[in-house]
Amino acid sequence: MTIRLTFLLLLVAGTIPAPFAGSPALAQGPALAPEKVAPETISTAGGEAFPALDPLDGSLWFSTHDDDWARHALVRAAADGASWVAPETLSFSGVYNDRAPRLSPDGKRLVFSSSRPLPGESVEDDWNLWVAERDPDGSWSDPVPLPAPISTDASEYHASMARDGLLWFASNRPGGAGRSDLHVARPEGSAWSVAPLGGALATELSEPDVYLDPDGRFAIVVITDREDGLGGDDLYVTVPGNGAWSRPESLGAPVNSAEYEYGPFVTPDGEWLWFTSHRDGSGDLYRIPTSSIPALRDLARRP
């Protein structure tokens, strides 16, 4: 997705349907292949990307897109026992390009990427991060853009939230090391401070997407066309230590493939990695036990 993705941009407790919380039909082993999630209902002939499970009710959130990676919309599929109901477009999506719904670890906030006009504007321009709050009755407030210095005249997209309020996101703002770089936003009262993550997480390539463990124990970074990659975007894991993050280590095959992999998400229990892959079309949702991924199995396990 060197061109498509970079250019276009350029527990809290919960209940997860039985076949997606763990499946006895799947052997736990290093040769285990990723499983396409709910063919026809969730992973269809269209494009699906950026999965996230709601920590409060176990519903599945993701975004859909056309074959040419246009007309993005946010959708939600409710849990129905051992399966999912057909996904529905969110009430505040479906008009503008919206993608990558990411829930806070407590399930009370939803951050997503959108090219919708900012307040006071009338046309779509760059991508920005928008946030909606969950009301006590389970409904959602109207989304509002995150303020400067998170929002800029450049594009900001694909955020991931930690339990302590840190927000990681990607941006193509000037001064970066590559086509897209990772940044961290820290809440400071009612304001934010923003800085590039830098170090081993800043390269001349593109880091267009990220999943941050809620407790900051590790992060899964999407990197485009790295020399040890298998093709396009691949998933890598990095850990903190001595004041810096380690050089990302590839999750390897069969998670990564010759096609594009992005949109990583680890379930609150640490048992499953969900992600997007184009290995069988224009984008589908896949999952694989973290226990079958050598680079991730010990990191993802919850204490």
matplotlib code that plots the C-alpha trace (Angstrom):
import matplotlib.pyplot as plt

x = [0.0, 3.0, 0.9, -2.7, -2.3, 0.5, -0.9, -4.5, -3.6, -0.8, -9.7, -12.0, -14.3, -16.4, -18.1, -16.7, -18.6, -17.4, -15.8, -13.9, -12.7, -11.1, -12.1, -11.5, -11.4, -8.1, -4.9, -2.5, 0.8, 3.5, 2.3, -1.2, -2.5, -4.5, -8.2, -10.4, -13.1, -16.7, -16.6, -19.7, -20.9, -17.8, -15.1, -17.0, -16.2, -15.9, -13.1, -12.9, -10.1, -9.0, -10.8, -11.3, -13.3, -15.4, -14.2, -17.6, -20.0, -17.8, -19.1, -16.8, -15.9, -14.1, -14.2, -15.3, -14.0, -14.4, -12.0, -10.1, -9.7, -12.3, -15.6, -14.6, -17.2, -17.3, -19.4, -20.2, -21.3, -23.0, -22.3, -25.0, -24.1, -21.5, -21.6, -21.9, -25.0, -24.7, -22.6, -24.4, -22.9, -22.5, -25.1, -22.4, -20.6, -21.3, -21.2, -17.5, -14.4, -14.1, -11.9, -9.9, -12.3, -10.2, -11.7, -10.1, -9.2, -12.2, -14.5, -15.7, -14.1, -13.9, -11.1, -11.2, -9.6, -11.7, -11.3, -14.6, -14.6, -13.3, -15.8, -16.2, -15.1, -17.2, -15.0, -13.0, -9.3, -6.7, -7.2, -7.7, -8.4, -12.0, -13.3, -16.8, -17.7, -19.9, -22.9, -24.1, -27.0, -24.6, -25.2, -22.4, -21.9, -21.4, -17.7, -15.4, -11.8, -9.0, -7.4, -4.1, -1.3, -2.7, -4.6, -2.5, -2.6, -1.0, -2.8, -3.2, -4.6, -4.7, -4.6, -4.2, -4.9, -3.3, -4.8, -2.9, -4.3, -1.3, -2.3, -0.1, -0.9, 0.7, 1.2, 2.8, 3.5, 6.7, 9.9, 9.4, 12.0, 9.9, 6.6, 4.6, 5.9, 4.6, 3.9, 2.8, 0.3, 0.3, -2.7, -1.7, -4.9, -7.3, -4.4, -2.1, 1.6, 2.8, 6.2, 7.6, 8.4, 11.8, 14.6, 14.1, 10.5, 11.4, 12.9, 13.1, 10.3, 6.7, 5.1, 1.5, -0.3, 0.2, -1.4, -0.3, -0.7, -3.1, -0.3, 2.5, 4.2, 4.7, 3.5, 2.7, 3.9, 3.1, 6.1, 6.1, 8.7, 11.3, 14.2, 13.1, 9.4, 7.4, 5.6, 4.0, 2.9, 4.0, 3.5, 6.4, 6.6, 8.6, 9.2, 10.3, 13.6, 16.2, 14.2, 13.7, 11.8, 13.5, 14.1, 10.8, 10.9, 8.9, 5.9, 6.9, 4.9, 2.1, 0.9, 2.8, 2.4, 3.4, 0.4, -0.5, -1.0, -2.1, -4.7, -3.4, -5.4, -4.8, -7.8, -8.1, -7.2, -4.0, -5.1, -5.7, -4.2, -6.6, -5.5, -6.3, -4.8, -5.1, -3.9, -7.3, -8.7, -9.2, -9.0, -10.4, -10.3, -8.1, -7.2, -4.6, -3.7, -0.8, 0.5, 1.4, 3.5, 7.0, 7.7, 4.5, 3.4, 5.1, 4.5, 0.7, -0.1, -1.8, -0.2]
y = [0.0, 2.2, 4.4, 3.6, 3.9, 6.5, 8.7, 8.5, 9.4, 10.2, -5.3, -3.4, -6.5, -7.5, -10.3, -11.5, -14.0, -17.5, -18.2, -15.0, -15.2, -18.6, -21.5, -25.2, -25.9, -24.0, -25.7, -23.5, -23.9, -21.9, -23.1, -21.9, -19.7, -16.6, -17.1, -14.9, -13.5, -14.4, -14.7, -13.2, -11.5, -9.5, -10.2, -9.8, -9.2, -5.5, -4.0, -4.2, -2.8, -1.6, -4.0, -3.3, -5.1, -3.1, -3.7, -3.1, -5.1, -7.2, -5.7, -5.5, -2.1, -1.6, 0.5, -0.4, 0.9, 0.5, -1.5, 1.7, 2.6, 5.3, 6.0, 4.9, 4.4, 3.3, 0.3, -1.8, -5.5, -6.4, -9.7, -12.2, -15.2, -17.2, -14.9, -11.4, -9.7, -7.8, -4.6, -1.3, 2.1, 4.4, 7.2, 9.9, 8.2, 7.3, 10.8, 11.7, 9.5, 7.9, 5.0, 3.2, 3.3, 2.9, 2.6, 3.7, 0.8, 1.7, 1.9, 5.4, 7.2, 6.5, 8.1, 7.7, 9.2, 11.4, 13.8, 15.5, 19.3, 20.9, 23.2, 26.4, 24.8, 23.4, 21.1, 18.0, 18.6, 16.7, 13.8, 14.6, 12.7, 13.0, 11.8, 10.8, 10.2, 7.3, 8.6, 6.6, 5.3, 3.8, 6.4, 8.4, 12.2, 14.0, 13.7, 16.7, 17.0, 16.7, 20.2, 21.6, 20.6, 17.2, 18.6, 20.5, 21.5, 18.1, 14.8, 12.9, 9.4, 6.0, 6.7, 4.2, 5.1, 3.9, 3.6, 6.6, 8.9, 8.8, 8.9, 7.5, 8.4, 8.8, 12.0, 13.3, 16.7, 18.5, 17.7, 13.9, 11.3, 9.6, 9.8, 9.1, 9.1, 8.1, 10.8, 10.7, 13.2, 13.6, 15.2, 18.2, 19.4, 20.5, 20.7, 18.4, 18.2, 16.4, 15.1, 12.6, 9.2, 9.3, 6.8, 3.4, 4.3, 7.0, 5.9, 7.2, 4.8, 5.1, 4.2, 4.8, 2.9, 1.6, -0.4, 0.6, -1.8, -0.2, -0.4, 0.6, -2.8, -3.1, -1.6, -3.1, -0.8, -0.9, -0.2, 0.1, -1.6, -2.3, -4.4, -7.5, -7.0, -9.5, -7.0, -3.6, -2.9, -5.4, -5.7, -5.3, -5.3, -2.9, -2.7, 0.1, 0.0, 2.4, 5.4, 4.3, 1.9, -1.1, -1.5, -3.1, -6.9, -8.4, -10.6, -12.7, -15.2, -16.2, -12.9, -10.9, -11.8, -10.6, -8.3, -5.5, -6.0, -3.2, -2.3, -4.4, -4.9, -7.3, -8.4, -7.2, -10.7, -10.8, -14.0, -12.8, -10.6, -9.1, -7.3, -6.4, -8.2, -7.8, -11.4, -12.4, -9.2, -5.6, -6.0, -8.5, -9.0, -11.8, -13.1, -15.4, -16.6, -14.5, -17.8, -18.9, -15.7, -16.1, -12.4, -11.6, -14.6, -13.6, -9.9, -10.1, -12.4, -10.4, -10.4]
z = [0.0, -0.6, -2.8, -1.8, 2.0, 2.3, -0.4, 0.7, 4.2, 1.7, 30.3, 30.7, 30.8, 27.8, 26.0, 22.6, 20.5, 21.1, 17.7, 17.9, 21.6, 20.8, 18.6, 19.4, 15.7, 15.4, 16.5, 18.5, 16.8, 15.0, 11.5, 12.1, 9.2, 9.9, 9.7, 7.6, 9.8, 9.0, 5.2, 3.5, 6.8, 7.8, 5.2, 1.9, -1.7, -0.9, 1.2, 5.0, 7.2, 10.6, 13.0, 16.7, 19.4, 21.8, 25.3, 26.8, 24.6, 22.4, 19.1, 16.1, 14.7, 11.4, 8.2, 4.7, 1.4, -2.4, -4.5, -5.4, -1.7, -1.8, 0.0, 3.5, 6.1, 9.8, 10.6, 13.6, 13.8, 17.1, 18.8, 18.5, 20.6, 18.7, 15.6, 14.3, 12.9, 9.6, 10.1, 10.1, 9.2, 12.2, 12.4, 12.0, 9.1, 5.5, 4.1, 4.2, 4.1, 7.6, 8.6, 11.3, 14.3, 17.5, 21.0, 24.2, 26.6, 28.8, 25.8, 26.5, 23.5, 19.8, 17.7, 14.0, 10.9, 8.6, 5.7, 6.6, 6.7, 9.9, 11.8, 9.8, 6.5, 3.7, 1.7, 2.5, 2.7, 4.7, 7.1, 10.8, 13.9, 15.3, 18.6, 19.9, 23.5, 24.7, 26.8, 29.9, 27.9, 25.3, 22.6, 21.1, 21.0, 17.7, 16.8, 17.0, 15.7, 18.1, 18.5, 17.5, 17.9, 17.0, 14.0, 11.5, 7.8, 7.1, 7.5, 10.8, 10.9, 12.5, 16.2, 19.1, 22.7, 25.9, 29.3, 30.7, 28.0, 25.5, 21.9, 19.1, 15.6, 12.1, 10.2, 7.1, 8.6, 7.6, 9.3, 9.4, 8.6, 5.9, 4.0, 7.2, 10.8, 14.2, 16.8, 20.4, 21.9, 25.7, 27.5, 29.6, 31.4, 28.6, 26.1, 24.3, 23.6, 20.5, 19.5, 16.9, 18.4, 16.7, 17.3, 15.8, 15.0, 12.5, 9.2, 5.7, 4.8, 5.9, 9.3, 8.5, 11.2, 14.8, 17.6, 21.1, 23.9, 26.5, 29.2, 26.8, 27.1, 23.3, 20.0, 16.6, 13.9, 10.2, 8.0, 4.2, 2.0, 4.7, 3.4, 5.5, 4.5, 2.5, 0.4, 0.7, 4.4, 7.0, 10.8, 13.2, 17.0, 19.2, 22.9, 25.3, 27.2, 28.5, 27.5, 23.8, 21.7, 20.1, 16.4, 15.2, 14.7, 11.9, 12.9, 9.9, 7.9, 7.9, 9.4, 6.8, 3.2, -0.3, -0.1, 2.3, 6.1, 8.4, 11.0, 13.8, 17.0, 20.0, 21.9, 25.5, 26.8, 24.7, 23.0, 19.4, 16.9, 14.4, 11.3, 7.7, 4.7, 1.0, 0.4, -1.0, -2.6, -1.8, 2.0, 4.6, 8.3, 9.7, 13.1, 14.5, 18.1, 19.5, 20.9, 17.3, 16.6, 18.1, 18.1, 20.0, 22.1, 25.3, 25.0, 24.3, 27.2, 29.9, 33.4]

ax = plt.figure().add_subplot(projection="3d")
ax.plot(x, y, z, "-o")
ax.set_aspect("equal")
plt.show()
